[in-house]
Amino acid sequence: MLACLVHKDCKDISMRPMDLPPGRTRVEAREDSRRVLEGERAEAKSKRSGDPFTEVERQLKQARVVGMKAQAAQIAIQSIQTKIQMLRENADVYVLIHGQQGYNEIVASLLSRMARIGEEDSRDVSISTPVSVGYSQLSERFASEDDNNSCD
């Protein structure tokens, strides 16, 4: 009450708050502050110097990330190839345990998982990177091994 009497000229403090028009909602206030922050960030970004070394560093970091993704995918493909080779070497045991259909389903699931990894790599890695060449060679080598082993 004392605040209202002392600050009676202040528009933010009122003796009859129900008579005042509604103000901004929280959503509107947050949206306004988001716009202000975006503007400040854009202004700060424009003031930064266009140092070519920072661009080169950013490209190097991106290349490292692409390389790490490629290596992880290659390791995943190699582990699947190892599992398939182990299944082939011990096919008689797996057929006895799971039956021929179960064995075929295991091999098919591994092959489809490997195909999905190859598809993800082709979407993630651009064709111009030297890492993508390794993928295509690896996939071709595995496909030729499958063709050679299926003829036996």
Sequence and secondary structure as in RCSB ss.txt:
>XXXX:A:sequence
MLACLVHKDCKDISMRPMDLPPGRTRVEAREDSRRVLEGERAEAKSKRSGDPFTEVERQLKQARVVGMKAQAAQI
AIQSIQTKIQMLRENADVYVLIHGQQGYNEIVASLLSRMARIGEEDSRDVSISTPVSVGYSQLSERFASEDDNNS
CD
>XXXX:A:secstr
 HHHHHTTT TT  S GGGS     HHHHHHHHHHHHHHHHHHHHHHS   HHHHHHHHHHHHHHHHHHHHHHHH
HHHHHHHHHHHHHHTHHHHHHHHHHHHHHHHHHHHHHHHHHHHHHHHHHS TTSHHHHHHHHHHHHHHHHHHHHH
T 
